[in-house]
Amino acid sequence: MRRMEVVLTRKLALPPTASVLDAGCGVGDTARTVARTGGVHVTGIDGIESDIAIARQRSARAGEPGSHTGFLLADYHALPFTDASFDGVYTMESFVHSPDPPQGLAEFFRVLRPGGKLVMFEYSSTPQDQLTPPARTALLRVCELSGMPGMLTLIHGQLERLLQQTGFAVESTYDATAKILPMLRAFSVLGRLPYALARSLGRGDRLVNAMSGVEMYRHQDAWRYTIYVATKP
């Protein structure tokens, strides 16, 4: 995961002191890696207040200067920043949670400066009518229980089309699915026993992360993992 974050920093390709928005920062691990690796200032926003509190605490414990990272509670569909506030924006597996992808992209476009870079590491889904019943059931369960309506909306190729419709110039799309399969396999192995035990007790849906790892590794035809790089003209 740290290597993925370093690749993200390289894809941003921004000079030191650039300002970057982490849209859906969680507890701030990616933001800290990008800030340290790229020498940029990262503002992380998230809709979960407890995650923002943890992000601030961890950055403080890590000795991160306030000039490197900052975190605040916000929704990336209605960003509390003026137009052209950032040199770069990124998402790391957070856009799948969007209930309104066009609105999210419109906000990213608005807060980017002309020439600014948007990098997205995101899952997409296979159209449901192309899946076997078990794969379709697994995909729907994972997306429902993990709060990922965007993954169902963003079928393969859709995010690239939406980026272009928003006004972005898409520089590249890279199917990185094969690169993350070893990590997902490890995740599925770790989750297999607790997930099986929970299912035997009729509580399989309670272990959402374990269920997601096991089912998505089992049904690899249901999804892809793509890196998108786009710029604001």
N, C-alpha and C positions, 0 to 999 in steps of 0.2 A: 504494500500500500504506500509505503514511503517512496518507492521508486516511481509509482504512478504519479505521486504529487510532484516529484522532480520533473517528470515528463511534462506535467501541466505547466510548471514554471517555464520550461523551455519553449513550449508552444505559445505562451504569452509573449515571450521575447521582448520584454519591456526593459527600459533602462533603470538603473538604481534610482530610488526616490520617486518612481512612478506611483500613482494611486490606483489601487485595485479593489474591486468589490467582490467579496465572496457571498454569493446569493444562496443562502441555505447552509450556513457555516457549521451547524451542529455545535459540538463542544470545542471547535476551533483548531483541531489538529492540522487540517490541511492549510488553514490560514497561517499557522506558525511556520510550517515547512516552506510555503511559498515566500513568506516574508524573509526568512533566513536565507533561503537559496537564491532568491532573486534580488535581495536588498531593497524590496519595495515596501510600501505601506499598504497593509491589507485591512479593509473595513469589513468585518463579518456581520451579516444580519441573519436572523432566524426568528421563526414565529413561536418558538418554545422558550419561555422565560427561564426555566431551570437550566437549559443548555447554555444560554447566554451567561448565566451566573457561573457555570462550570468553566466556560471558555475564558472568562476574565480571571478566575482563580488560577487556572492552569498556566495562563500566560504570565501572571504575576509570579507564580512559583518557578517558572522556567527562566525568570529574569528578563523577559521580553520587554524592551523599552516601549513606552506608550506610543512612540513615534513609529513603531513597526506594526503593531496590531491594535485594533479597537473593535469592540463588539456592541451591538445594540439590537433591541427587540424591534423587528419590522417585518413587513410582508413584501416580498419582491414583486407582487402585482401592483403595489402602490408605494413606491420607494420614497422615503422622506428626504430626497436630495434634489438639488436644482439640476437643470439641464446641463449636460456636458461636465459632470463632476469628476469622472474617472477616466483614466487611461486604459484600463482593462477591467473586464468582468469575467467571472467564471462560475460554473456550477460543477460540482462533483457528486453525481448521483443524487441530486436534489430536485432536478426539474421533473422527474417522474412523479413527484408529489403535487405538481401543479394541477389545479382544477380548471385552469384557463391559460393554456400555453401561449396563445397569441397575445394576451394581455401582458404576460410575463416578459415575452420577447420585446414588446413595445416599450416596456419600462427599461429594459437593458439598453435598447437603442437610444432612448431619451437621455439616459444619464452618461452615456459614453461620449467622449469628445470625438470630433471628426478624426478619422485615422485610428481610433481606438480598437482594441482587440477583444473579441469574445471567444472564450474556449469553453466547451461543454463536454464532459465525460458522462455519457448517459446511456441507459438501456432503452431499447425500442422493442416492440412486440410484433409477433407474426399475426396477420389477420386471423381472427378466430375461426372463420370458415375453412381455413387451411390446416387447422390443427386436429389431431385425434381427440376424441372426447376426454380421455384422461389428462392430456396436456392442456386442453382448454379449461377444464375444471381446476387444475393446479394453478394456471395463470390467473384466473379470476379470483381464486381464494387468496393467493399471495398479494395481488393488487388491492383487494378489499381490506384484508387484515393489516396490511402495511401502509394503508392510506396513500396508494399510488394511482390515482385516476389518470394521471398524465401518461403513464406507461401504456394504458389501453388506448388512449387517444393517439399516441405517437407510434403508429405502426411504422415499419421499416420505410425510410425515405421521407416520412412526413415532416420531421423536424428540419431537414434541409430545405424542403419546400417552404415551410413557414419562415425560416430565416430569410430567404430570398424575398418573400412577400412583405416582410417587415422592412426591408430596405438594406439588409446586410449583403455584403459581397462574401460568398462562401469560398474560402481559400482551399479547404481540404476537408474530406471526411475519411476516416480510417476505421475499418472494422477491426477492433481490438479483441474480439471475442476469444480467439485462440490464446491470446496472451493472459487473459484472466482466468481461464479454465483451471490451471493448477491451484490458484487461490480458492476458487469456488469448490474444487474437489476436496481440499483440506477442510473447508468450512462444512461441507456436507458430511464428511467423515466424523467431524467433531459433534455435529448435530444429530447424527443418525440414531444413536442409542437413546438420548433423552426424548427425541421426537417419537421413536417407536414406543417408548414407555408411556409417554403422554397419550398417544393414540390408543393404546390398550386400555387406558382409563377413561377414554372418551373425551380427552382434553387436548387433542393435538393442536387445535387452533390457539391454545394459550401460549405455546412456544413459537411465536411468530418468526423469530430469526432462524431458529433451527429448522422449522418447517420450510422457510424460504430457501435456505441453503440446500436442503435435501431435494425438494421438489424441482427447483430450477436447474440443479445439476442433472436430475433424472430426465427432465424434459427440455433439453438444450435446443430443440427445434422451436421453442416458443418465444425466443428472445435473441437479441444481439446486443453487443456493447460497442458503442461507436464514439470516437473522438472527433468533435467538430471544431473547426477553426474558422472564424469569420471576422470581418472588419466592417466598421462603419465608414462609408465613403466620406 
